Amino acid sequence: MKIKCIFILITCFLSNNSFSQHIKKSVQPEQVTKLFRSQEILPMKLGFSNKDIKKKTNDSTYIKTNISYKAEDGSWKVLAVKLRVRGYFRLGKCYFPPIKIKISKAAGKGTLFEGNKKSKLVLPCFPQKGKNDFIIKEYMAYKLYEIISPYNFRTRLASISFTEDKGKKTKIHDLKGILIEDDKNVAKRYGGKVIERTIHPLSQDPVTSVRNAFFQFMIGNVDFSTYARHNVKLLYVNKKIIPFPYDFDLSGLVNSSYAEVLVINDVPVTSTVTERLYRGFKRDQSIILQVRKEFLDNKTKLLQTVDSMEPFFDNPKEFLKAKNYISDFFEILINDGRFKKEIINKLRTK
């Protein structure tokens, strides 16, 4: 069962589709670092003090530790790394903080992590029942976006034995985690660069922007801004400004235990976390309809990707919720009335 699912997953990612037809230069497998070429879950071992890493690290300060990972030959390899906390919302809310991993060129050479000087590690928020299913659903979102846009963060699911240092005691947690490549690696893959300044959404590439907006609507995510670069990076390539998103834990698809309704200027944007709201800007009608067709043409591949995640869930009910949530998105696209009401009538002008 698992072998069949992994085969479907890899087939979806490697197949040519209408989403990527506008790319002038195709991405070759060797342009993706070895760590992210495989879709197999990576066994890892990691240990540190949650208290220390939250208290002693910031954007420029790291702690030193080791990561162990299981190599292809079944042996365990040890890698010296530096870790720090990252993020804002999760960092302030969660027991397990989101992590930035830094690896020196010398330490990474010849290892699975070679070419990944920096990467992110997303862990569950709380040590609660069902914690890993939230991670699987967020990983699902990343993999769906790989089909939707060629400009994306490559990710890999990890199975982590985390030894928490609690002074004189230790506690072992079995966690799922998401390894996310650095945005500089994404830029390098396309001969572009990451933009670190504000660019108005209407100055960004129209087609890619609409694809991103449809994707965010599909997963029920309103916690992003292409203007403020909130949970979205901007890539300059081929004289275009390309948005590519990350961090989907507050989306309706994930529906995490700590998710809250987004509030802007003291007004809730939606009534519930799972309520969808299209937040894309008004574009030429032909582009909106083109992207609608692209999603419908790729419905089978997207739903196959969802199905391929089923063996990873601890709770089958959480998988069914995720599948039904994505399926409902396609019901909106198919129905002209719902499409007009929920997308066309919601196009933003400011």
C-alpha positions in Angstrom: 0.0 0.0 0.0 2.7 2.5 1.0 4.9 1.6 -2.0 1.9 2.3 -4.3 1.1 5.6 -2.6 4.8 6.8 -2.9 4.8 5.9 -6.6 1.7 8.0 -7.2 3.2 10.9 -5.2 6.4 10.8 -7.2 4.5 10.5 -10.5 2.5 13.6 -9.7 5.5 15.7 -9.0 7.5 14.6 -12.1 4.8 14.7 -14.7 4.6 17.7 -17.1 1.4 19.7 -16.7 -0.2 22.9 -17.8 0.8 24.8 -14.7 4.5 24.7 -15.8 4.2 25.2 -19.5 5.3 28.9 -19.3 8.7 28.0 -17.9 11.5 28.7 -20.4 14.1 26.5 -18.6 13.1 23.2 -17.1 14.4 22.2 -13.7 16.7 19.2 -13.9 16.8 16.7 -11.0 20.4 17.6 -10.1 19.4 21.2 -9.6 17.4 20.1 -6.5 19.7 19.1 -3.7 19.9 15.4 -2.8 18.0 15.9 0.5 14.9 16.9 -1.4 15.0 14.6 -4.4 13.6 11.7 -2.4 10.0 11.6 -1.2 10.7 8.9 1.4 10.3 9.8 5.0 13.7 10.6 6.5 14.4 9.1 10.0 16.2 11.6 12.2 17.3 12.0 15.8 17.6 15.4 17.4 18.1 16.7 20.9 18.1 20.0 22.7 16.4 22.0 25.5 13.3 23.8 24.4 13.8 26.3 27.2 17.4 27.0 26.2 16.8 27.4 22.4 13.9 29.8 23.1 15.9 31.8 25.6 19.4 31.8 24.1 18.8 32.1 20.3 17.5 34.7 17.9 18.0 35.8 14.3 21.8 35.9 14.7 22.5 33.6 17.7 22.6 29.8 17.4 23.2 26.8 19.7 25.5 24.0 18.6 24.2 20.4 18.6 24.2 17.3 16.4 21.5 15.8 14.1 21.5 12.1 13.3 19.9 10.8 10.1 19.5 7.4 8.6 21.4 7.0 5.4 20.3 5.0 2.3 22.5 2.0 3.5 20.6 1.9 6.8 23.5 3.3 8.9 23.1 6.4 11.1 25.1 9.5 10.2 25.9 12.3 12.6 26.0 15.9 11.4 27.2 18.9 13.4 24.7 21.8 13.1 23.7 25.1 14.6 20.1 25.7 15.5 18.0 28.8 16.3 14.3 29.6 16.7 12.4 31.2 13.9 9.0 32.5 13.2 6.6 34.6 15.3 3.2 33.2 15.8 4.3 29.6 16.3 7.2 30.6 18.4 5.0 32.5 20.8 2.3 29.8 21.0 4.0 26.5 20.7 5.8 24.1 23.0 8.0 22.9 20.2 9.5 25.9 18.4 10.0 26.1 14.7 13.7 25.7 13.9 16.3 27.2 11.5 19.1 24.8 10.8 22.6 26.1 9.7 25.2 23.7 8.4 28.8 24.7 7.5 30.0 23.8 4.0 32.7 21.6 5.5 30.3 19.8 7.8 27.7 19.2 5.0 30.2 18.0 2.3 29.6 14.4 1.3 26.4 14.1 3.4 22.7 14.0 2.5 22.5 17.6 3.6 25.2 18.9 1.2 24.1 22.1 -0.6 21.7 23.0 2.2 23.6 25.6 4.2 20.4 26.7 5.7 17.0 25.0 6.0 13.9 25.1 8.2 12.4 22.4 10.3 8.7 22.6 11.2 7.7 20.6 14.2 4.3 20.0 15.8 3.1 22.8 18.0 2.1 20.8 21.2 2.9 17.3 22.6 -0.8 16.4 22.2 -2.8 13.6 20.6 -3.0 14.1 16.8 -0.1 16.5 16.8 1.6 14.7 13.8 -1.5 14.8 11.6 -1.4 18.6 11.6 2.2 18.3 10.2 1.0 15.9 7.6 -1.7 18.2 6.4 0.7 21.1 6.2 3.2 18.9 4.3 0.3 18.1 1.9 -0.2 21.8 1.2 3.5 22.1 0.2 3.2 19.1 -2.1 0.1 20.4 -3.7 1.8 23.7 -4.5 4.7 21.8 -6.2 2.1 20.7 -8.8 0.5 24.1 -9.0 3.6 26.2 -9.5 7.2 25.3 -10.5 8.4 28.1 -8.3 8.1 26.5 -4.9 9.9 25.4 -1.7 11.0 21.7 -1.9 10.1 19.8 1.3 10.7 16.5 2.9 8.8 14.7 5.6 10.9 13.5 8.6 10.2 11.0 11.4 12.0 12.5 14.4 13.0 11.0 17.7 13.4 14.2 19.7 15.2 13.9 23.0 14.2 16.9 25.1 16.7 18.0 27.7 14.8 19.0 30.9 17.7 19.6 33.3 18.5 16.4 35.1 15.8 14.6 33.1 15.2 13.8 29.4 12.0 13.1 27.6 11.7 11.4 24.2 9.1 12.6 21.7 8.2 10.8 18.5 7.4 13.6 16.0 6.8 14.2 12.4 8.6 17.2 10.9 8.9 19.1 7.6 12.3 20.0 6.3 12.1 23.0 4.0 14.8 24.2 1.7 16.2 27.7 1.9 14.8 30.4 -0.4 18.3 31.1 -1.8 18.3 27.5 -3.1 15.0 28.2 -4.9 16.4 31.3 -6.5 19.6 29.5 -7.5 17.6 26.8 -9.2 16.1 29.4 -11.6 19.0 31.8 -11.9 17.0 34.4 -10.0 17.2 36.2 -6.7 15.0 36.7 -3.7 13.6 40.2 -3.4 13.8 41.7 0.1 11.6 44.7 -0.5 7.9 45.5 -1.0 6.5 45.1 -4.4 2.8 45.8 -5.0 0.8 42.7 -5.9 -0.3 44.1 -9.2 3.3 44.5 -10.2 3.9 40.8 -9.7 3.6 38.2 -12.4 -0.2 38.0 -13.2 -0.5 34.3 -13.9 1.7 33.1 -11.0 -0.1 35.5 -8.7 -3.5 34.1 -9.6 -2.2 30.5 -9.2 -1.0 31.4 -5.7 -4.3 33.1 -4.9 -6.3 30.0 -6.1 -4.0 27.8 -4.1 -4.5 29.8 -0.9 -8.2 29.7 -1.5 -8.1 25.9 -2.1 -6.4 25.3 1.3 -8.5 28.0 3.0 -5.5 30.2 4.0 -5.9 33.9 4.6 -2.8 34.3 6.7 -0.6 35.7 3.9 0.2 38.9 2.1 2.1 39.2 -1.1 2.4 42.9 -0.5 3.9 42.7 3.0 5.7 39.5 2.2 4.0 37.7 5.0 4.3 34.0 4.6 5.2 34.6 0.9 8.7 35.1 -0.7 9.2 37.0 -3.9 11.6 35.8 -6.6 12.9 37.9 -9.5 13.5 35.7 -12.5 13.1 36.2 -16.3 12.2 39.8 -15.6 9.2 38.7 -13.5 8.3 39.0 -9.9 7.1 35.6 -8.7 5.4 34.9 -5.4 5.9 31.6 -3.7 4.3 30.8 -0.3 5.1 28.9 2.9 3.7 28.3 6.4 0.2 27.0 6.1 -0.5 25.9 9.7 -3.3 28.5 10.1 -5.1 27.3 7.0 -8.5 25.6 7.0 -7.0 22.5 5.5 -4.6 22.1 8.4 -7.2 23.4 11.0 -4.6 23.2 13.8 -5.6 23.2 17.4 -4.0 26.6 17.9 -5.3 28.3 14.8 -7.3 31.5 15.2 -9.5 33.6 12.9 -7.4 36.3 11.3 -8.4 39.8 12.5 -7.5 42.9 10.5 -8.3 46.4 12.0 -10.2 44.7 14.8 -12.5 42.9 12.3 -12.5 39.1 11.8 -11.7 38.3 8.2 -13.7 35.0 8.3 -16.2 33.6 10.8 -14.2 30.3 11.2 -10.7 29.0 10.5 -12.1 26.6 7.8 -14.1 29.3 6.0 -12.6 30.1 2.6 -12.1 33.7 1.4 -10.5 34.6 -2.0 -7.8 37.3 -1.4 -6.4 37.6 -4.9 -6.4 40.9 -6.7 -8.5 41.8 -9.7 -6.8 40.6 -12.9 -7.8 40.3 -16.5 -10.7 37.9 -16.7 -8.9 35.7 -19.2 -6.2 34.9 -16.6 -8.7 34.1 -13.9 -10.5 31.7 -16.3 -7.1 30.2 -17.5 -6.1 29.3 -14.0 -9.5 28.0 -13.2 -9.1 25.6 -16.2 -5.6 24.6 -15.1 -6.8 23.6 -11.7 -9.7 21.6 -13.2 -7.4 20.0 -15.7 -5.1 18.9 -12.9 -7.8 17.8 -10.5 -6.9 14.2 -10.8 -3.2 14.8 -10.0 -4.0 17.0 -7.1 -6.4 14.5 -5.5 -4.0 11.7 -6.1 -1.4 13.7 -4.1 -4.0 14.0 -1.3 -4.7 10.2 -1.5 -1.0 9.4 -1.4 -0.8 11.0 2.1 -3.4 8.6 3.7 -0.8 6.1 5.1 1.0 8.9 6.9 -2.0 9.9 9.1 -2.4 8.5 12.6 -6.1 9.3 12.6 -8.0 8.2 9.4 -10.7 10.8 10.2 -8.2 13.6 9.8 -7.3 12.3 6.4 -10.9 12.2 5.3 -11.4 15.8 6.6 -8.4 16.9 4.5 -9.6 15.1 1.4 -13.2 16.4 1.7 -11.9 19.9 2.2 -9.9 19.9 -1.1 -12.7 18.1 -2.9 -15.1 20.9 -1.9 -12.8 23.4 -3.6 -13.3 21.7 -6.9 -17.0 21.8 -6.4 -16.7 25.6 -6.3 -14.7 25.6 -9.5 -17.1 23.4 -11.3 -20.2 25.3 -10.3 -20.5 28.6 -12.2 -22.7 30.2 -9.6 -20.4 29.3 -6.7 -17.3 30.3 -8.7 -18.8 33.7 -9.4 -20.0 34.2 -5.8 -16.8 33.0 -4.0 -14.1 34.1 -6.4 -15.1 36.5 -9.1 -17.2 38.7 -6.7 -14.3 38.7 -4.2 -11.5 40.0 -6.4 -9.6 42.7 -4.5 -9.0 46.2 -5.9 -6.9 47.4 -2.9 
